[in-house]
């Protein structure tokens, strides 16, 4: 478990000229020690609230290197803390072994040092609910996950059914659109690092539903690596899918995505990226990319927590129409490598979701 520590500017007490005069009159300047004691006694409760220490732990369920979404999480929290003299942030990387995440979060809560623990992963709400049963005073802010009713936890989940629907629609356009490398099998693929609730109830069905909006005969080949780092295994899976007729793959496998990229580049098939701008990861192979405003969410929600206005026990869910999920249509690599006809059809769907004229619902 690695740590990255950032300290905010140190708090200080401000004493007005009037307070100094009153102290001088009452004490007659009789001793430096007594003056300091009187100074402490004169601090207004509201002022004391503003100079308190507010420590935040950012728990990364993995590592930041190679995980842009986690990097944005840490950056957003740190940017929020920098606006307050009394706020401090420690970033803790928990590694890829999901079986150890609960122990790591428990260790942070057990210290009693942190007013807030921030994380981002669909698996974290369940983990933190278990931890909160032992440490009910510990507060959690969790992005990219959902849990309602626990007064120690606030969740902020992106509507990943909508996000996957956009990705699937683009994949459907490509597999039926006559692009070089597209096959006649009408098969698309999804490679996940591990299975988790949002993958099975939102991303997987949303991806297929979006593709079937283009053609109802499209099928989905879904496979699981079993971890978030084995690029060799992910490449083998991708090659197997390609041999079976898949021509567009959505990889959601962390560091293992690199294996899927290699397979796509060697075979000439296509990829769709999830959560961040992925066009530069493989120009010409990545033909679509959705992005989440993760840093903005981490920044705004952390500020609310620091200021005491965040509603714990609440579960927020945001989507395309709310402006938190985007399909990146203006990237030069997208414009260069995707035919205009397909881009226009994708833009029509995206705009309908953005302006609310089209609403899609998860079958869950």
C-alpha positions as CSV (number, residue, x, y, z in Angstrom):
1,X,0.0,0.0,0.0
2,X,1.6,3.3,-1.1
3,X,1.0,6.7,0.3
4,X,1.1,10.2,-1.2
5,X,0.7,13.0,1.3
6,X,-0.3,16.6,0.7
7,X,-0.6,19.1,3.5
8,X,-2.8,22.2,3.3
9,X,-1.6,25.6,4.5
10,X,-1.5,25.7,8.3
11,X,-4.4,27.4,10.1
12,X,-3.8,30.5,12.2
13,X,-5.9,32.6,14.6
14,X,-6.8,36.1,13.7
15,X,-7.4,38.5,16.6
16,X,-9.0,41.9,15.9
17,X,-7.5,45.1,17.1
18,X,-10.6,45.6,19.3
19,X,-10.0,42.2,21.0
20,X,-6.3,43.2,21.6
21,X,-7.4,46.4,23.2
22,X,-9.9,44.7,25.4
23,X,-7.3,42.2,26.5
24,X,-4.8,44.9,27.2
25,X,-7.4,46.8,29.4
26,X,-8.5,43.7,31.3
27,X,-5.1,42.2,31.9
28,X,-3.0,45.4,32.0
29,X,-0.4,43.6,29.9
30,X,0.5,41.5,32.9
31,X,2.5,38.6,31.5
32,X,2.8,37.0,28.1
33,X,1.5,33.6,29.4
34,X,-1.8,35.0,30.8
35,X,-2.3,37.0,27.5
36,X,-2.1,33.8,25.5
37,X,-4.6,32.1,27.8
38,X,-7.0,35.0,27.5
39,X,-6.5,35.0,23.7
40,X,-7.6,31.3,23.5
41,X,-10.6,32.0,25.7
42,X,-11.7,34.8,23.4
43,X,-12.0,32.7,20.2
44,X,-15.5,32.9,18.9
45,X,-17.1,29.4,18.3
46,X,-17.8,30.3,14.6
47,X,-14.1,31.4,14.2
48,X,-13.0,28.2,15.8
49,X,-15.0,26.2,13.3
50,X,-13.2,27.9,10.5
51,X,-9.7,27.1,11.8
52,X,-10.4,23.5,12.6
53,X,-8.3,20.7,11.1
54,X,-10.1,18.7,8.4
55,X,-8.2,15.6,7.3
56,X,-9.2,13.7,4.2
57,X,-8.0,10.3,3.0
58,X,-8.4,9.5,-0.7
59,X,-8.5,5.7,-1.1
60,X,-7.4,4.5,-4.6
61,X,-8.7,1.0,-5.2
62,X,-5.8,0.2,-7.4
63,X,-3.0,2.6,-8.4
64,X,-3.0,6.1,-10.0
65,X,-0.4,5.3,-12.7
66,X,-2.3,4.2,-15.8
67,X,-5.7,4.9,-14.2
68,X,-6.8,8.4,-15.4
69,X,-10.1,8.2,-13.5
70,X,-8.3,7.7,-10.2
71,X,-5.9,10.5,-11.0
72,X,-8.8,12.8,-11.6
73,X,-10.3,11.7,-8.3
74,X,-7.2,12.6,-6.3
75,X,-6.7,15.9,-8.2
76,X,-10.2,17.0,-7.6
77,X,-10.1,16.3,-3.9
78,X,-6.7,18.0,-3.6
79,X,-7.9,21.1,-5.5
80,X,-10.8,21.4,-3.2
81,X,-8.7,21.1,0.0
82,X,-6.3,23.8,-1.3
83,X,-9.1,26.4,-0.9
84,X,-9.2,25.9,2.9
85,X,-6.4,26.7,5.3
86,X,-7.4,23.9,7.6
87,X,-7.7,21.0,5.1
88,X,-5.2,18.2,4.5
89,X,-5.2,15.3,2.1
90,X,-3.5,11.9,2.1
91,X,-3.7,9.7,-1.0
92,X,-3.6,6.0,-0.3
93,X,-3.1,3.5,-3.2
94,X,-4.7,0.1,-2.2
95,X,-3.4,-2.0,-5.1
96,X,-5.2,-4.3,-7.5
97,X,-6.2,-7.1,-5.1
98,X,-9.9,-6.4,-4.5
99,X,-9.9,-9.0,-1.6
100,X,-7.7,-6.6,0.4
101,X,-9.7,-3.4,-0.2
102,X,-12.0,-3.8,2.8
103,X,-9.0,-4.3,5.1
104,X,-7.3,-1.2,3.8
105,X,-10.4,1.0,4.2
106,X,-10.9,-0.4,7.7
107,X,-7.3,0.5,8.6
108,X,-8.0,4.1,7.5
109,X,-11.2,4.4,9.5
110,X,-9.7,2.8,12.6
111,X,-7.1,5.6,12.9
112,X,-9.9,8.1,13.7
113,X,-7.7,10.7,11.9
114,X,-9.9,11.4,8.9
115,X,-13.1,13.5,8.8
116,X,-13.7,12.1,5.3
117,X,-12.6,9.1,3.3
118,X,-13.1,9.6,-0.5
119,X,-13.0,6.8,-3.1
120,X,-14.4,5.8,-6.5
121,X,-15.4,2.3,-7.6
122,X,-18.7,0.4,-7.9
123,X,-17.4,-2.0,-5.3
124,X,-16.7,0.6,-2.6
125,X,-20.3,1.3,-1.3
126,X,-20.7,-2.3,-0.1
127,X,-17.2,-2.3,1.4
128,X,-17.7,1.0,3.2
129,X,-21.1,0.0,4.5
130,X,-19.4,-2.9,6.3
131,X,-16.7,-0.7,7.6
132,X,-19.2,1.9,8.8
133,X,-20.9,-0.7,11.0
134,X,-17.7,-0.8,13.1
135,X,-16.9,2.9,12.8
136,X,-20.3,4.7,12.5
137,X,-18.7,8.2,13.0
138,X,-16.5,7.8,9.9
139,X,-17.9,9.7,6.8
140,X,-17.4,8.4,3.3
141,X,-17.8,10.2,-0.1
142,X,-17.9,7.6,-2.9
143,X,-18.0,8.3,-6.6
144,X,-19.0,5.9,-9.3
145,X,-21.1,3.8,-7.0
146,X,-24.5,3.8,-5.4
147,X,-25.9,3.2,-1.9
148,X,-28.8,5.0,-0.2
149,X,-29.8,5.2,3.4
150,X,-26.5,4.9,5.3
151,X,-26.0,8.1,7.2
152,X,-22.2,7.7,7.0
153,X,-22.1,7.5,3.2
154,X,-22.8,9.8,0.3
155,X,-22.6,8.3,-3.2
156,X,-22.4,10.0,-6.6
157,X,-23.0,7.5,-9.4
158,X,-22.8,8.1,-13.1
159,X,-25.6,6.5,-15.1
160,X,-23.4,3.9,-16.8
161,X,-26.4,2.4,-18.6
162,X,-26.6,5.6,-20.6
163,X,-22.8,5.8,-21.0
164,X,-22.7,2.2,-22.2
165,X,-25.7,2.7,-24.5
166,X,-23.7,5.5,-26.2
167,X,-20.7,3.3,-26.6
168,X,-22.8,0.4,-27.9
169,X,-24.5,2.6,-30.4
170,X,-21.1,3.6,-31.8
171,X,-20.0,0.0,-31.9
172,X,-23.1,-0.9,-33.7
173,X,-22.6,1.8,-36.3
174,X,-19.0,0.6,-36.9
175,X,-19.8,-3.1,-37.1
176,X,-22.5,-2.5,-39.7
177,X,-21.0,0.6,-41.4
178,X,-18.6,-1.0,-43.8
179,X,-15.4,0.3,-42.3
180,X,-12.1,-1.5,-43.1
181,X,-11.8,-4.5,-40.7
182,X,-15.5,-4.7,-40.0
183,X,-16.8,-8.3,-40.3
184,X,-20.1,-9.7,-41.4
185,X,-20.8,-11.5,-38.1
186,X,-22.4,-8.6,-36.4
187,X,-20.5,-9.3,-33.2
188,X,-19.2,-6.8,-30.7
189,X,-17.1,-7.5,-27.6
190,X,-16.7,-6.4,-24.0
191,X,-13.7,-7.3,-21.8
192,X,-14.0,-6.5,-18.1
193,X,-11.3,-6.7,-15.5
194,X,-13.8,-8.2,-13.0
195,X,-17.5,-8.6,-12.7
196,X,-19.3,-6.2,-10.3
197,X,-22.9,-5.1,-10.0
198,X,-22.8,-2.1,-12.3
199,X,-21.0,-4.1,-15.0
200,X,-23.7,-6.8,-15.0
201,X,-26.8,-4.6,-14.5
202,X,-25.8,-1.4,-16.4
203,X,-22.7,-1.5,-18.6
204,X,-23.1,-4.9,-20.2
205,X,-26.8,-4.6,-21.0
206,X,-26.5,-1.0,-22.0
207,X,-23.7,-1.7,-24.4
208,X,-25.7,-4.4,-26.2
209,X,-28.9,-2.3,-26.2
210,X,-27.1,0.6,-27.8
211,X,-25.7,-1.6,-30.5
212,X,-29.1,-3.2,-31.1
213,X,-30.6,0.2,-31.7
214,X,-28.6,0.1,-34.9
215,X,-29.3,-3.5,-35.7
216,X,-31.3,-5.9,-33.5
217,X,-29.3,-8.9,-34.8
218,X,-26.0,-7.7,-33.2
219,X,-24.7,-10.1,-30.5
220,X,-22.3,-9.5,-27.6
221,X,-19.2,-11.6,-26.6
222,X,-18.6,-10.8,-22.9
223,X,-15.4,-12.0,-21.1
224,X,-13.7,-11.4,-17.8
225,X,-10.0,-11.2,-17.2
226,X,-10.3,-11.8,-13.4
227,X,-8.1,-8.9,-12.4
228,X,-7.2,-5.4,-13.5
229,X,-3.6,-5.9,-14.6
230,X,-3.0,-9.0,-16.7
231,X,-2.5,-7.6,-20.2
232,X,-1.3,-10.9,-21.6
233,X,-4.5,-12.7,-20.6
234,X,-6.6,-9.8,-21.9
235,X,-4.7,-9.9,-25.3
236,X,-5.4,-13.7,-25.5
237,X,-9.1,-13.1,-24.8
238,X,-9.3,-10.3,-27.4
239,X,-7.6,-12.5,-30.0
240,X,-10.1,-15.3,-29.3
241,X,-13.0,-12.9,-29.7
242,X,-11.6,-11.5,-32.9
243,X,-11.3,-15.0,-34.4
244,X,-14.9,-15.6,-33.4
245,X,-16.0,-12.6,-35.5
246,X,-15.9,-9.6,-33.1
247,X,-14.8,-6.4,-34.8
248,X,-15.3,-3.8,-32.0
249,X,-14.3,-4.3,-28.4
250,X,-15.0,-2.2,-25.3
251,X,-12.2,-2.8,-22.8
252,X,-12.9,-2.0,-19.1
253,X,-10.0,-3.8,-17.5
254,X,-7.6,-1.2,-16.1
255,X,-4.0,-1.9,-16.9
256,X,-5.0,-5.0,-18.8
257,X,-6.5,-2.7,-21.5
258,X,-3.0,-2.6,-23.0
259,X,-3.3,-6.2,-24.1
260,X,-6.6,-5.4,-25.8
261,X,-5.0,-2.5,-27.6
262,X,-2.2,-4.7,-28.9
263,X,-4.6,-7.3,-30.2
264,X,-6.7,-4.6,-32.0
265,X,-3.7,-3.1,-33.6
266,X,-2.3,-6.4,-34.8
267,X,-5.7,-7.5,-36.2
268,X,-7.1,-4.2,-37.5
269,X,-10.3,-4.3,-35.5
270,X,-11.7,-1.4,-33.5
271,X,-12.0,-0.3,-29.8
272,X,-14.3,2.0,-27.9
273,X,-13.0,3.7,-24.8
274,X,-14.8,4.2,-21.5
275,X,-14.6,7.0,-18.8
276,X,-11.8,9.1,-20.3
277,X,-10.6,10.3,-23.7
278,X,-8.9,7.3,-25.3
279,X,-8.4,8.3,-28.9
280,X,-4.7,8.9,-28.5
281,X,-4.3,5.4,-26.9
282,X,-4.5,3.9,-30.4
283,X,-5.2,6.4,-33.2
284,X,-7.4,4.9,-35.8
285,X,-8.3,1.9,-33.7
286,X,-10.2,3.8,-31.0
287,X,-13.3,4.9,-32.8
288,X,-15.3,6.3,-29.9
289,X,-14.8,7.6,-26.4
290,X,-17.1,8.5,-23.5
291,X,-15.8,10.6,-20.6
292,X,-16.9,11.3,-17.1
293,X,-16.3,14.7,-15.3
294,X,-14.7,12.9,-12.4
295,X,-12.3,15.7,-11.3
296,X,-15.2,18.2,-11.2
297,X,-17.4,15.8,-9.2
298,X,-14.6,15.1,-6.7
299,X,-13.9,18.8,-6.4
300,X,-17.5,19.9,-5.9
301,X,-18.5,17.1,-3.5
302,X,-15.4,17.4,-1.4
303,X,-16.1,21.2,-1.0
304,X,-19.6,20.4,0.2
305,X,-18.3,17.9,2.7
306,X,-15.7,20.4,4.1
307,X,-18.4,23.1,4.3
308,X,-20.8,20.7,6.0
309,X,-23.5,20.8,3.3
310,X,-23.1,17.3,1.9
311,X,-26.1,15.1,2.6
312,X,-24.9,11.8,4.0
313,X,-27.3,9.0,3.4
314,X,-28.1,10.3,-0.1
315,X,-27.4,8.6,-3.4
316,X,-27.1,10.9,-6.4
317,X,-27.3,9.5,-9.9
318,X,-26.3,11.7,-12.9
319,X,-26.3,11.2,-16.6
320,X,-25.9,12.6,-20.0
321,X,-28.6,15.3,-19.7
322,X,-27.1,16.5,-16.4
323,X,-23.8,17.1,-18.2
324,X,-21.7,14.6,-16.3
325,X,-21.3,12.0,-19.1
326,X,-20.0,13.0,-22.5
327,X,-19.4,11.4,-25.9
328,X,-16.3,13.1,-27.3
329,X,-17.2,14.2,-30.8
330,X,-14.7,17.0,-31.4
331,X,-11.4,15.1,-31.0
332,X,-9.4,15.4,-34.3
333,X,-8.6,11.7,-34.3
334,X,-12.3,10.8,-34.1
335,X,-13.1,13.1,-37.0
336,X,-10.2,11.8,-39.0
337,X,-10.8,8.1,-38.6
338,X,-14.6,7.7,-38.4
339,X,-16.7,8.4,-41.5
340,X,-18.8,11.5,-41.4
341,X,-22.0,9.4,-42.0
342,X,-21.4,7.4,-38.8
343,X,-20.4,10.5,-36.8
344,X,-23.6,12.2,-37.8
345,X,-25.8,9.3,-36.6
346,X,-23.9,9.1,-33.3
347,X,-24.3,12.9,-32.8
348,X,-28.0,12.6,-33.3
349,X,-28.3,10.1,-30.5
350,X,-26.0,12.0,-28.2
351,X,-27.9,15.2,-28.7
352,X,-31.2,13.5,-28.1
353,X,-29.9,12.3,-24.7
354,X,-28.4,15.6,-23.9
355,X,-31.5,17.7,-24.5
356,X,-33.8,15.1,-22.9
357,X,-35.9,14.3,-26.0
358,X,-34.8,10.7,-25.6
359,X,-34.8,8.9,-22.3
360,X,-33.6,5.3,-21.9
361,X,-34.0,3.2,-18.9
362,X,-32.0,0.3,-17.5
363,X,-33.9,-2.9,-17.5
364,X,-32.9,-3.5,-13.8
